[in-house]
Amino acid sequence: MYAFTYHRPASARQAATLLGKKEDAKLLAGGHTLLPTMKQRLAAPTALVDLSGCLDLKGIAQKGRNLIIGAMTTHAEVANSPVVRDAIPALAYLAGHIGDPAVRHRGTIGGSVANNDPAADYPAALLALGATVVTNRRKLSAAEFFTGLYETALEEGEVILRVSFPVVSKAGYAKFRNPASRYAMVGVFVAKRGGEVAVAVTGAGEGGVFRWPEAEAALKARFAVKSLDGLAHGADGINADMHADAEYRAHLIGVMARQAVAMATGK
């Protein structure tokens, strides 16, 4: 690694101040992406601002019809929270299937969302559930927040404080995991709220997480697995790599969508 200064603020406000004062500073959440890139000398921040001491960035609560999760809440805490399991069971399930126990007990929802890895799980949940990302400056809908591969609408000095999820009537998540990394080769999150249906896909798009309008229209007519019979996603715009070509990933989108709906409906 290159030399850097280390800071551990006690609040989000202090973290934002340090981020603004220190040239080329980086926020440290779980560290699963930043630290390996620093070890490989692919990143060389002059300062690290560790958010682990910011207690105001942690916690889970339901306020009215919204589930509020602090940015520094770990995947394990989301997965095991009775509040999350009661409000949005599919979100708890998703968090419980991120990586392995070591990753789940260190990685955070804010770090995952900010990194926007194209194979990460949370972006699909945020997009399908219509979540809002709250920063120290503004509120961004998930559709506004995710802008491309590893890209978000976050600006310099902006810190994610929490994520607000509307409580939906039905939701489900299914993913085809890479057997080594457990990242989603394809993951699909479906959500039904009133008469609206959203289907979000992660791990497959060349531009990152995206919605599948054709599946949404079919499920809006009838929210059931059979509604997706005969529906297939095309290979255009689908990622291809050493793990799977575009055609295979496109096929998996349909398979995972059916499994997600089956989870949501209990059938």
FIDREN-497756 format. One record per residue: y, x, z of N, C-alpha, C, O in turn. Coordinates in steps of 0.001 Angstrom, whole numbers, padded with zeros to 6 digits. Example, Ala and Ser with C-alpha at 12.3 -4.5 7.8 and 13.67 -1.06 7.14 Angstrom:
% FIDREN-497756
     n_c2     n_c1     n_c3    ca_c2    ca_c1    ca_c3     c_c2     c_c1     c_c3     o_c2     o_c1     o_c3
  -005690   013190   007800  -004500   012300   007800  -003300   013200   007800  -003319   014236   008465
  -002250   012850   007080  -001060   013670   007140   000030   012900   007870   001138   013409   008039
***
This chain:
% FIDREN-497756
     n_c2     n_c1     n_c3    ca_c2    ca_c1    ca_c3     c_c2     c_c1     c_c3     o_c2     o_c1     o_c3
  -001202   000828   000000   000000   000000   000000   001262   000869   000000   001232   002033   000401
   002359   000283  -000454   003653   000915  -000323   004209   000609   001069   003742  -000313   001738
   005200   001380   001501   005830   001148   002797   006654  -000141   002754   007256  -000472   001733
   006669  -000854   003871   007469  -002076   003971   007792  -002314   005434   007138  -001761   006318
   008807  -003141   005692   009122  -003536   007055   008465  -004883   007344   008326  -005724   006456
   008071  -005068   008583   007345  -006275   008981   008185  -007075   009961   008731  -006528   010919
   008284  -008395   009710   009061  -009273   010573   008223  -010501   010918   007504  -011036   010075
   008328  -010937   012170   007583  -012120   012612   008542  -013077   013327   008620  -013078   014556
   009262  -013879   012563   010225  -014805   013162   009534  -015910   013951   008337  -016155   013802
   010330  -016573   014803   009783  -017614   015667   010064  -019017   015146   009612  -020000   015733
   010804  -019115   014053   011118  -020444   013510   011328  -020350   012006   011534  -019267   011458
   011274  -021499   011353   011492  -021545   009912   012916  -021120   009565   013136  -020477   008538
   013876  -021470   010404   015270  -021078   010147   015406  -019558   010177   016062  -018975   009314
   014786  -018917   011170   014839  -017466   011241   014155  -016833   010031   014622  -015823   009506
   013054  -017428   009596   012338  -016911   008436   013205  -016984   007190   013263  -016030   006413
   013884  -018116   006995   014745  -018281   005833   015906  -017291   005866   016306  -016768   004826
   016448  -017033   007057   017545  -016076   007191   017081  -014674   006810   017770  -013969   006072
   015925  -014271   007307   015376  -012957   006974   015095  -012847   005484   015354  -011816   004864
   014562  -013923   004918   014235  -013915   003495   015489  -013712   002655   015451  -013072   001604
   016600  -014266   003131   017850  -014125   002406   018505  -012770   002584   019209  -012297   001691
   018279  -012138   003734   018934  -010869   004047   018170  -009662   003512   018776  -008658   003140
   016859  -009756   003475   016033  -008615   003086   015774  -008631   001585   015207  -009589   001060
   016177  -007598   000910   015984  -007528  -000539   014499  -007428  -000880   013768  -006627  -000297
   014075  -008235  -001812   012688  -008251  -002285   011698  -008526  -001154   010609  -007952  -001122
   012080  -009403  -000230   011175  -009791   000851   010207  -010859   000376   010523  -011632  -000529
   009023  -010903   000985   008020  -011906   000661   007556  -012592   001936   007432  -011964   002988
   007300  -013897   001824   006750  -014642   002946   005250  -014400   003035   004561  -014335   002017
   004756  -014268   004247   003324  -014079   004488   002795  -015285   005247   003206  -015546   006378
   001881  -016020   004622   001251  -017170   005281  -000167  -016749   005666  -000354  -016039   006654
  -001168  -017181   004894  -002538  -016733   005173  -002798  -015326   004677  -003610  -014599   005250
  -002108  -014937   003606  -002225  -013571   003085  -003353  -013328   002111  -003595  -012187   001717
  -004061  -014398   001708  -005234  -014191   000858  -004895  -013737  -000554  -005740  -013157  -001235
  -003691  -013989  -000996  -003267  -013528  -002319  -002339  -012321  -002210  -002522  -011329  -002916
  -001353  -012401  -001336  -000345  -011337  -001241  -000936  -010004  -000801  -000661  -008979  -001425
  -001738  -009993   000252  -002252  -008721   000763  -003166  -008001  -000237  -003030  -006789  -000400
  -004090  -008694  -000909  -004894  -007994  -001920  -004054  -007429  -003068  -004334  -006337  -003563
  -003025  -008169  -003491  -002191  -007645  -004579  -001380  -006441  -004119  -001097  -005541  -004910
  -001006  -006424  -002846  -000308  -005247  -002313  -001247  -004046  -002229  -000852  -002918  -002526
  -002487  -004296  -001823  -003460  -003201  -001741  -003732  -002594  -003113  -003969  -001393  -003237
  -003695  -003430  -004125  -003910  -002955  -005497  -002624  -002432  -006139  -002617  -002017  -007298
  -001539  -002459  -005365  -000222  -002006  -005828   000287  -002817  -007024   000996  -002310  -007893
  -000101  -004083  -007032   000426  -004998  -008043   001669  -005714  -007521   002388  -006365  -008279
   001909  -005588  -006225   003116  -006124  -005606   003586  -005117  -004565   002780  -004513  -003858
   004909  -004943  -004480   005453  -003953  -003546   006719  -004474  -002876   007798  -003916  -003078
   006600  -005541  -002077   007786  -006055  -001380   008296  -005040  -000364   007515  -004297   000232
   009596  -005017  -000174   010173  -004087   000802   010060  -004629   002219   010181  -003878   003187
   009825  -005946   002343   009711  -006564   003659   008747  -007735   003611   008698  -008476   002629
   007982  -007891   004680   007106  -009048   004835   007633  -009900   005980   007912  -009395   007067
   007766  -011198   005726   008204  -012137   006754   007012  -013008   007108   006678  -013946   006384
   006374  -012693   008228   005151  -013365   008661   005499  -014699   009310   006240  -014744   010291
   004962  -015782   008760   005275  -017123   009249   004362  -017595   010375   004522  -018711   010870
   003413  -016767   010785   002422  -017215   011759   003021  -017532   013127   002415  -018258   013915
   004199  -016996   013414   004837  -017274   014694   005761  -018470   014678   006360  -018803   015701
   005888  -019127   013528   006799  -020277   013385   006082  -021559   013783   005470  -022221   012945
   006158  -021907   015060   005437  -023083   015545   005948  -024373   014927   005221  -025364   014860
   007211  -024366   014472   007749  -025577   013864   007199  -025834   012467   007503  -026862   011862
   006394  -024910   011949   005765  -025096   010646   004313  -025543   010777   003598  -025640   009779
   003878  -025813   012001   002491  -026194   012233   002412  -027632   012741   003357  -028155   013331
   001259  -028253   012497   001031  -029576   013060   000736  -030653   012037   001070  -030531   010859
   000104  -031706   012514  -000293  -032860   011695   000095  -034133   012438  -000165  -034268   013633
   000718  -035061   011723   001092  -036334   012338   001173  -037414   011274   001455  -037139   010108
   000923  -038644   011693   001126  -039784   010792   002375  -040520   011241   002494  -040937   012393
   003307  -040670   010303   004543  -041379   010579   004635  -042553   009613   004905  -042375   008425
   004408  -043750   010136   004380  -044931   009284   003233  -044826   008294   002081  -044646   008687
   003549  -044939   007004   002529  -044863   005961   002492  -043498   005306   002086  -043362   004152
   002921  -042475   006056   002901  -041114   005522   002202  -040164   006473   002385  -040226   007689
   001391  -039275   005892   000714  -038232   006640   001518  -036953   006457   001722  -036507   005328
   001978  -036360   007554   002832  -035179   007509   002041  -033966   007986   001491  -033970   009087
   001985  -032928   007154   001242  -031716   007500   002177  -030522   007378   002750  -030279   006316
   002329  -029779   008470   003178  -028597   008491   002634  -027503   007577   001423  -027368   007407
   003540  -026726   006993   003161  -025724   005998   002185  -024681   006521   001347  -024193   005762
   002272  -024327   007803   001401  -023290   008348   000148  -023869   009011  -000518  -023177   009781
  -000168  -025103   008724  -001412  -025709   009201  -002563  -025175   008358  -002488  -025192   007130
  -003622  -024704   009002  -004734  -024105   008265  -005620  -025163   007616  -005599  -026337   007987
  -006394  -024711   006642  -007339  -025616   005975  -008322  -026205   006992  -008665  -027385   006925
  -008768  -025373   007926  -009725  -025844   008929  -009111  -026931   009805  -009785  -027895   010170
  -007839  -026776   010140  -007169  -027787   010956  -007030  -029104   010193  -007183  -030176   010778
  -006744  -029031   008899  -006672  -030242   008079  -008050  -030895   008001  -008179  -032111   008145
  -009075  -030082   007771  -010432  -030602   007613  -010950  -031280   008878  -011672  -032274   008805
  -010581  -030743   010026  -011136  -031235   011289  -010227  -032215   012022  -010574  -032701   013098
  -009072  -032504   011447  -008117  -033381   012124  -008559  -034849   012097  -008797  -035394   011019
  -008673  -035494   013253  -008991  -036930   013279  -007914  -037756   012579  -008210  -038800   011997
  -006675  -037295   012634  -005579  -038021   011993  -005760  -038026   010476  -005612  -039065   009832
  -006081  -036859   009907  -006292  -036759   008462  -007538  -037531   008057  -007529  -038249   007058
  -008598  -037388   008821  -009851  -038074   008492  -009687  -039587   008507  -010346  -040296   007746
  -008817  -040075   009365  -008595  -041518   009444  -007649  -041991   008348  -007858  -043051   007759
  -006594  -041195   008070  -005571  -041621   007109  -006005  -041406   005659  -005924  -042322   004840
  -006465  -040194   005347  -006885  -039855   003983  -008154  -038994   004081  -008064  -037767   004023
  -009321  -039611   004228  -010561  -038858   004398  -010821  -037853   003276  -011360  -036774   003523
  -010443  -038202   002052  -010692  -037311   000920  -009922  -036001   001057  -010383  -034964   000578
  -008762  -036031   001699  -007975  -034816   001899  -008664  -033912   002921  -008676  -032691   002760
  -009233  -034499   003961  -009992  -033720   004937  -011221  -033103   004277  -011558  -031948   004537
  -011886  -033875   003423  -013052  -033370   002698  -012658  -032193   001813  -013337  -031166   001800
  -011562  -032346   001076  -011089  -031261   000209  -010853  -029990   001007  -011315  -028915   000622
  -010131  -030110   002125  -009813  -028933   002935  -011070  -028279   003492  -011125  -027059   003638
  -012072  -029082   003800  -013315  -028561   004353  -014190  -027849   003349  -015192  -027236   003716
  -013815  -027927   002068  -014605  -027271   001026  -013801  -026193   000293  -014141  -025805  -000825
  -012742  -025720   000930  -011984  -024591   000383  -012646  -023295   000852  -012829  -023097   002053
  -013000  -022425  -000067  -013521  -021109   000284  -014676  -021156   001262  -015586  -021976   001146
  -014615  -020245   002242  -015631  -020166   003293  -014934  -020299   004644  -013709  -020419   004685
  -015687  -020282   005762  -015031  -020472   007067  -013902  -019481   007353  -012897  -019855   007956
  -014051  -018238   006935  -012998  -017249   007171  -011713  -017631   006439  -010616  -017519   006987
  -011864  -018080   005207  -010705  -018509   004422  -010077  -019757   005046  -008855  -019847   005163
  -010901  -020705   005442  -010373  -021967   005976  -009650  -021785   007306  -008737  -022549   007619
  -010037  -020800   008082  -009397  -020598   009385  -008169  -019705   009309  -007462  -019540   010303
  -007909  -019133   008150  -006723  -018290   007987  -005751  -018862   006956  -004536  -018817   007150
  -006285  -019394   005870  -005436  -019928   004809  -004698  -021176   005248  -005186  -021928   006091
  -003518  -021400   004675  -002672  -022514   005058  -002343  -023398   003857  -002399  -022949   002712
  -002007  -024636   004123  -001653  -025550   003045  -000366  -025105   002353  -000256  -025199   001130
   000603  -024625   003122   001854  -024177   002524   001674  -022966   001633   002272  -022879   000560
   000841  -022024   002082   000584  -020841   001269  -000125  -021182  -000021   000199  -020636  -001075
  -001090  -022082   000054  -001828  -022488  -001137  -000928  -023196  -002132  -000980  -022927  -003333
  -000105  -024099  -001628   000786  -024857  -002501   001822  -023940  -003149   002108  -024066  -004339
   002384  -023021  -002367   003399  -022109  -002890   002827  -021161  -003934   003509  -020806  -004896
   001581  -020752  -003746   000953  -019823  -004697   000573  -020532  -005997   000644  -019945  -007077
   000169  -021796  -005883  -000196  -022623  -007040  -001205  -021923  -007950  -001019  -021840  -009164
  -002260  -021431  -007343  -003353  -020868  -008136  -003928  -021982  -009007  -004150  -023088  -008515
  -004176  -021713  -010292  -004665  -022769  -011185  -006033  -023319  -010812  -006435  -024367  -011316
  -006760  -022619  -009927  -008073  -023105  -009501  -008069  -023578  -008051  -009129  -023841  -007483
  -006892  -023689  -007450  -006801  -024142  -006062  -007020  -025646  -005970  -006843  -026374  -006947
  -007410  -026103  -004775  -007739  -027509  -004577  -006527  -028383  -004265  -006386  -029472  -004822
  -005655  -027910  -003376  -004556  -028746  -002904  -003644  -029299  -004003  -003226  -030452  -003901
  -003316  -028527  -005053  -002420  -029096  -006074  -002909  -030423  -006650  -002100  -031310  -006920
  -004219  -030569  -006841  -004751  -031834  -007357  -004509  -032965  -006364  -004179  -034081  -006764
  -004670  -032684  -005072  -004440  -033716  -004056  -002975  -034120  -004012  -002659  -035309  -003952
  -002079  -033137  -004042  -000651  -033446  -003998  -000232  -034287  -005196   000517  -035253  -005057
  -000724  -033910  -006376  -000322  -034604  -007589  -000880  -036026  -007624  -000164  -036963  -007976
  -002147  -036192  -007262  -002771  -037524  -007302  -002223  -038451  -006223  -002067  -039649  -006456
  -001936  -037912  -005065  -001464  -038732  -003952   000043  -038982  -004007   000571  -039771  -003223
   000732  -038315  -004928   002186  -038490  -004997   002887  -037898  -003799   003828  -038488  -003268
   002428  -036717  -003365   002979  -036076  -002174   004377  -035526  -002431   004793  -035340  -003574
   005085  -035272  -001340   006420  -034675  -001388   006406  -033355  -000640   005957  -033291   000504
   006894  -032304  -001279   007014  -030994  -000648   008422  -030883  -000072   009411  -030968  -000801
   008501  -030694   001235   009793  -030600   001922   010085  -029131   002226   009287  -028460   002881
   011215  -028635   001755   011615  -027257   002005   012833  -027230   002935   013311  -028274   003377
   013320  -026038   003220   014511  -025907   004052   015777  -026343   003320   016855  -026361   003913
   015659  -026697   002034   016822  -027092   001246   016736  -028480   000638   017764  -029126   000435
   015526  -028957   000341   015415  -030196  -000429   014000  -030772  -000330   013117  -030217   000324
   013825  -031915  -001011   012526  -032549  -001130   012143  -032608  -002599   012947  -032991  -003448
   010902  -032223  -002890   010424  -032193  -004270   009130  -032994  -004388   008209  -032817  -003591
   009065  -033872  -005381   007802  -034549  -005641   006811  -033521  -006185   007216  -032493  -006729
   005522  -033795  -006040   004509  -032871  -006547   004674  -032641  -008040   004476  -031526  -008523
   005038  -033688  -008775   005228  -033559  -010222   006372  -032607  -010552   006326  -031911  -011566
   007399  -032573  -009703   008517  -031652  -009893   008165  -030243  -009422   008625  -029252  -009989
   007352  -030172  -008389   007089  -028898  -007723   006236  -027951  -008556   006578  -026777  -008695
   005126  -028443  -009114   004213  -027580  -009873   004702  -027463  -011313   004788  -028458  -012033
   005019  -026242  -011723   005638  -026056  -013045   004799  -025228  -014012   005151  -025155  -015190
   003713  -024603  -013577   002889  -023794  -014474   001932  -022921  -013692   001849  -023029  -012469
   001205  -022055  -014387   000249  -021174  -013717   000962  -020274  -012716   001834  -019491  -013094
   000601  -020381  -011459   001225  -019608  -010383   002730  -019806  -010317   003435  -018963  -009762
   003232  -020888  -010863   004663  -021137  -010887   004998  -022467  -010209   004297  -023464  -010380
   006084  -022454  -009438   006565  -023664  -008787   008084  -023732  -008932   008716  -022822  -009469
   008646  -024821  -008445   010096  -025010  -008512   010819  -024321  -007359   012040  -024435  -007250
   010094  -023611  -006499   010729  -022918  -005381   011738  -021887  -005880   011484  -021164  -006843
   012884  -021836  -005207   013919  -020886  -005558   013959  -019746  -004546   013294  -019806  -003511
   014728  -018723  -004840   014865  -017589  -003926   015359  -018077  -002563   016312  -018852  -002476
   014705  -017616  -001515   015114  -017969  -000172   014646  -019330   000305   014986  -019746   001412
   013868  -020036  -000517   013399  -021378  -000158   012053  -021295   000551   011154  -020573   000120
   011928  -022040   001635   010729  -022018   002465   010143  -023424   002558   010860  -024376   002868
   008848  -023558   002293   008179  -024852   002465   008039  -025136   003957   007520  -024308   004705
   008501  -026306   004384   008399  -026701   005785   007172  -027569   006050   006466  -027380   007040
   006930  -028515   005159   005824  -029447   005358   005535  -030185   004058   006308  -030123   003103
   004415  -030879   004043   004033  -031716   002914   003798  -033127   003433   003099  -033324   004428
   004388  -034111   002752   004249  -035507   003155   003379  -036240   002137   003689  -036270   000947
   002277  -036834   002625   001335  -037552   001771   001407  -039051   002056   001203  -039459   003200
   001690  -039884   001052   001577  -041330   001264   000112  -041704   001525  -000791  -041182   000870
  -000110  -042580   002454  -001469  -043038   002739  -001876  -044039   001665  -001178  -045025   001429
  -003005  -043781   001018  -003474  -044629  -000074  -004672  -045460   000382  -005278  -045187   001418
  -004999  -046479  -000413  -006114  -047349  -000043  -007459  -046705  -000336  -008422  -046900   000407
  -007527  -045924  -001437  -008780  -045272  -001807  -008487  -043898  -002398  -007506  -043721  -003120
  -009338  -042932  -002090  -009171  -041597  -002659  -010502  -040853  -002609  -011336  -041100  -001737
  -010682  -039950  -003548  -011897  -039134  -003579  -011637  -037831  -004299  -010763  -037739  -005161
  -012416  -036817  -003930  -012270  -035500  -004566  -013646  -034912  -004816  -014537  -034979  -003969
  -013798  -034333  -006002  -015047  -033653  -006345  -014706  -032410  -007149  -013797  -032423  -007979
  -015447  -031333  -006893  -015204  -030118  -007671  -016515  -029405  -007985  -017490  -029471  -007235
  -016494  -028726  -009118  -017596  -027844  -009510  -017143  -026451  -009121  -016211  -025909  -009714
  -017797  -025871  -008132  -017324  -024625  -007548  -017862  -023393  -008255  -019013  -023362  -008692
  -017023  -022392  -008360  -017512  -021071  -008727  -018407  -020605  -007578  -017963  -020594  -006430
  -019649  -020222  -007854  -020565  -019901  -006768  -020156  -018700  -005927  -020590  -018577  -004782
  -019332  -017818  -006471  -018905  -016632  -005718  -017639  -016901  -004911  -017614  -016699  -003697
  -016601  -017352  -005585  -015303  -017532  -004924  -015133  -018897  -004283  -014297  -019070  -003396
  -015926  -019870  -004730  -015812  -021268  -004310  -014513  -021915  -004783  -014183  -023025  -004367
  -013785  -021230  -005641  -012644  -021867  -006308  -013168  -022964  -007237  -014333  -022955  -007634
  -012300  -023891  -007570  -012695  -024981  -008456  -012693  -024523  -009910  -011640  -024212  -010467
  -013882  -024481  -010527  -013913  -024314  -011977  -013342  -025572  -012617  -012659  -025518  -013639
  -013639  -026708  -011986  -012976  -027982  -012285  -013005  -028808  -011004  -014047  -028942  -010363
  -011859  -029353  -010644  -011778  -030252  -009505  -010974  -031476  -009903  -009967  -031358  -010602
  -011407  -032649  -009465  -010701  -033889  -009810  -010446  -034702  -008548  -011365  -034985  -007779
  -009195  -035071  -008348  -008801  -035922  -007218  -008325  -037256  -007779  -007447  -037295  -008640
  -008902  -038340  -007292  -008481  -039681  -007716  -007901  -040419  -006517  -008363  -040256  -005387
  -006883  -041230  -006778  -006254  -041984  -005695  -005803  -043343  -006206  -005314  -043471  -007328
  -005974  -044357  -005363  -005542  -045724  -005684  -004596  -046200  -004601  -004932  -046196  -003416
  -003415  -046607  -005017  -002426  -047123  -004077  -001835  -048395  -004660  -001066  -048353  -005621
  -002201  -049527  -004073  -001788  -050791  -004653  -002408  -050950  -006027  -003622  -050815  -006184
  -001585  -051235  -007020  -002092  -051376  -008388  -002011  -050099  -009194  -002333  -050098  -010382
  -001586  -049006  -008570  -001442  -047737  -009275  -002620  -046812  -009014  -003158  -046763  -007908
  -003009  -046086  -010047  -004121  -045133  -009947  -003666  -043789  -010508  -002984  -043739  -011531
  -004041  -042711  -009845  -003722  -041368  -010329  -004996  -040534  -010356  -005823  -040613  -009448
  -005142  -039742  -011401  -006275  -038821  -011551  -005700  -037443  -011864  -005094  -037246  -012917
  -005887  -036504  -010965  -005338  -035158  -011144  -006468  -034143  -011255  -007470  -034227  -010544
  -006291  -033185  -012155  -007336  -032202  -012470  -006832  -030797  -012177  -005741  -030422  -012608
  -007619  -030023  -011449  -007312  -028625  -011185  -008439  -027748  -011720  -009554  -028220  -011939
  -008139  -026466  -011927  -009153  -025515  -012369  -009419  -025509  -013857  -010152  -024646  -014340
  -008847  -026447  -014605  -009217  -026594  -016013  -008051  -026413  -016983  -008265  -025971  -018112
  -006849  -026735  -016582  -005728  -026743  -017509  -005136  -025370  -017780  -004992  -024556  -016868
  -004798  -025119  -019027  -004149  -023855  -019382  -002777  -023733  -018723  -002274  -022627  -018528
  -002181  -024860  -018384  -000884  -024841  -017721  -000946  -025194  -016254   000083  -025468  -015639
  -002149  -025190  -015678  -002305  -025526  -014269  -002721  -026967  -014062  -003278  -027597  -014961
  -002450  -027489  -012873  -002873  -028844  -012510  -002205  -029868  -013425  -001051  -029701  -013820
  -002946  -030934  -013760  -002406  -031970  -014642  -003069  -033306  -014349  -004101  -033369  -013681
  -002454  -034386  -014863  -003032  -035720  -014717  -003740  -036133  -015998  -003422  -035654  -017086
  -004714  -037039  -015844  -005508  -037520  -016977  -005173  -038992  -017196  -005780  -039861  -016569
  -004210  -039286  -018082  -003735  -040662  -018264  -004802  -041639  -018733  -004814  -042785  -018284
  -005694  -041226  -019617  -006721  -042134  -020136  -007649  -042621  -019014  -008021  -043793  -018967
  -008007  -041712  -018128  -008851  -042113  -016997  -008081  -043018  -016047  -008649  -043953  -015483
  -006807  -042752  -015870  -005985  -043596  -015003  -005914  -045023  -015543  -006017  -045989  -014787
  -005738  -045142  -016856  -005664  -046478  -017456  -006973  -047232  -017293  -006971  -048427  -016995
  -008083  -046545  -017484  -009394  -047184  -017345  -009639  -047638  -015912  -010156  -048731  -015678
  -009265  -046791  -014956  -009494  -047118  -013552  -008499  -048152  -013034  -008791  -048877  -012083
  -007339  -048220  -013651  -006364  -049236  -013255  -006875  -050623  -013611  -006633  -051586  -012883
  -007581  -050723  -014728  -008167  -052006  -015122  -009261  -052424  -014159  -009374  -053596  -013799
  -010075  -051446  -013743  -011127  -051696  -012755  -011480  -050375  -012099  -011937  -049447  -012765
  -011270  -050291  -010800  -011507  -049038  -010089  -012983  -048919  -009736  -013409  -049259  -008632
  -013746  -048428  -010700  -015185  -048289  -010526  -015683  -047171  -011433  -015061  -046866  -012451
  -016803  -046564  -011060  -017376  -045464  -011837  -017651  -045903  -013267  -017412  -045144  -014206
  -018155  -047130  -013441  -018508  -047619  -014777  -017311  -047685  -015722  -017474  -047669  -016942
  -016129  -047757  -015161  -014928  -047812  -016004  -014727  -046520  -016788  -014017  -046506  -017794
  -015344  -045447  -016336  -015213  -044157  -017011  -016337  -043902  -018009  -016358  -042863  -018669
  -017276  -044849  -018122  -018372  -044683  -019084  -017817  -044547  -020501  -016978  -045337  -020933
  -018294  -043549  -021201  -017870  -043331  -022576  -016541  -042616  -022720  -016109  -042327  -023835
  -015886  -042327  -021597  -014598  -041642  -021643  -014814  -040139  -021472  -015481  -039714  -020529
  -014261  -039341  -022367  -014412  -037886  -022305  -013059  -037229  -022520  -012234  -037712  -023295
  -012843  -036131  -021829  -011603  -035373  -022001  -011787  -034357  -023121  -012833  -033713  -023200
  -010813  -034206  -023967  -010888  -033236  -025053  -010740  -031810  -024561  -010290  -031575  -023440
  -011121  -030859  -025402  -011069  -029442  -025034  -009712  -028810  -025308  -009468  -027682  -024881
  -008830  -029504  -026004  -007498  -028959  -026276  -006727  -028772  -024978  -006652  -029685  -024156
  -006155  -027589  -024795  -005376  -027310  -023600  -006195  -026993  -022378  -005654  -026855  -021281
  -007511  -026874  -022555  -008400  -026573  -021427  -008693  -025076  -021384  -008892  -024433  -022415
  -008712  -024550  -020187  -008908  -023119  -019966  -010318  -022668  -020340  -011288  -023396  -020131
  -010418  -021475  -020887  -011716  -020848  -021174  -011700  -019434  -020612  -010717  -018711  -020773
  -012785  -019038  -019954  -012891  -017690  -019418  -014353  -017283  -019348  -015213  -017928  -019948
  -014632  -016215  -018619  -016001  -015709  -018546  -016943  -016672  -017825  -018162  -016571  -017967
  -016387  -017598  -017055  -017218  -018515  -016284  -017602  -019772  -017064  -018682  -020327  -016861
  -016719  -020214  -017951  -016996  -021440  -018713  -016038  -021532  -019891  -014870  -021157  -019786
  -016543  -022036  -021020  -015655  -022231  -022162  -014927  -023568  -022023  -015207  -024343  -021108
  -013996  -023832  -022932  -013170  -025031  -022842  -013989  -026305  -022954  -013720  -027279  -022250
  -014982  -026309  -023829  -015798  -027513  -024030  -016577  -027862  -022765  -016694  -029033  -022402
  -017109  -026837  -022096  -017876  -027097  -020876  -016968  -027611  -019769  -017326  -028545  -019051
  -015787  -027000  -019629  -014852  -027466  -018607  -014400  -028898  -018898  -014264  -029710  -017983
  -014170  -029201  -020175  -013775  -030561  -020541  -014861  -031558  -020139  -014562  -032643  -019640
  -016117  -031185  -020357  -017230  -032040  -019943  -017246  -032215  -018427  -017497  -033310  -017924
  -016975  -031127  -017703  -016990  -031195  -016236  -015892  -032106  -015698  -016062  -032716  -014642
  -014779  -032206  -016400  -013708  -033095  -015947  -014240  -034526  -015824  -013980  -035207  -014832
  -014979  -034970  -016829  -015546  -036310  -016785  -016565  -036469  -015670  -016593  -037489  -014981
  -017402  -035455  -015499  -018432  -035511  -014457  -017801  -035560  -013068  -018185  -036380  -012233
  -016834  -034680  -012828  -016185  -034628  -011512  -015350  -035886  -011257  -015250  -036342  -010118
  -014754  -036444  -012305  -013986  -037683  -012135  -014899  -038810  -011655  -014527  -039572  -010763
  -016073  -038917  -012233  -017021  -039956  -011832  -017464  -039745  -010379  -017585  -040707  -009620
  -017702  -038509  -010000  -018098  -038233  -008624  -016959  -038551  -007646  -017195  -039056  -006549
  -015731  -038250  -008056  -014583  -038533  -007192  -014416  -040034  -006981  -014152  -040483  -005865
  -014571  -040810  -008056  -014466  -042266  -007933  -015606  -042806  -007070  -015405  -043728  -006279
  -016789  -042238  -007221  -017919  -042664  -006399  -017626  -042426  -004919  -017965  -043257  -004076
  -016993  -041288  -004602  -016610  -041023  -003213  -015572  -042040  -002738  -015655  -042566  -001628
  -014595  -042303  -003604  -013506  -043208  -003220  -014004  -044626  -002974  -013493  -045320  -002094
  -014987  -045055  -003736  -015486  -046436  -003625  -016704  -046551  -002714  -017120  -047656  -002364
  -017273  -045409  -002329  -018465  -045441  -001502  -019701  -045862  -002244  -020665  -046338  -001645
  -019675  -045684  -003598  -020821  -046102  -004414  -021271  -044961  -005313  -022224  -045117  -006076
***
